[in-house]
Amino acid sequence: MRLILLGPPGAGKGTQAQRLVEKHGIVQLSTGDMLRAAAKAGTPIGLRAKDIMARGELVPDEVVVTIVSDRVDEADARNGFILDGFPRTVPQAVALDRMLKEKGLKLDAVIDLKVDLSILQERIESRIADAKARGGPLRSDDDPEILKKRIEAYRTQNPALVDYYQRLDTLKSVDGMAPIPEVASAIDRALGATGL
Ligand code: AMP
């Protein structure tokens, strides 16, 4: 099974992806996690991405396309994967189509988590405050101003991306505002409807 999970920062993509990973025995490919790991390891890609990520801006398309392509080739992705945080732009979606075609792979579904953007900022800020209070791990872009930019990047790019997948008839919209178990059931129903 090969899926894409679309949605703004804080929509619960990570939580839902993790559940799908366990349920279907596939791997979660998060470009944000991959870029953070590359930055930590100090690789050329990581060094290039680090400051861009810290500013809440998008890393150039060719950088993320390359890391996804390499990751998809790894043995653990053979059984299937769920893309989390990729594609974020139409050129990335086009590159993904081309890449999968070249690798002889097919995309099964694109799940779009719909979330009210006006409450998102509040929701993530309270998550950041909780993590701070607990002394939990924080990301370098876990900052209210950077968050605004990340949500803005989503607002700018996502409509064209949704339109792209709608035209390809692969898109399933799910209400991401519902409690986690309900979102999970809605995703299962959407996948079931496509025979997955
Ligand atoms: P995320 O963990 O998905 O919120 O991503 C964190 C940051 O990594 C983003 O704010 C971007 O700077 C960068 N990033 C992750 N995925 C992509 C992508 N598909 N295209 C461009 N930049 C990305």
Residues whose N, C-alpha, C, O or C-beta is under 5 A from the ligand:
A	BS01	AMP	P9 T31 G32 D33 L35 I52 M53 G56 E57 L58 V59 V64 D84 G85 F86 P87 R88 R150
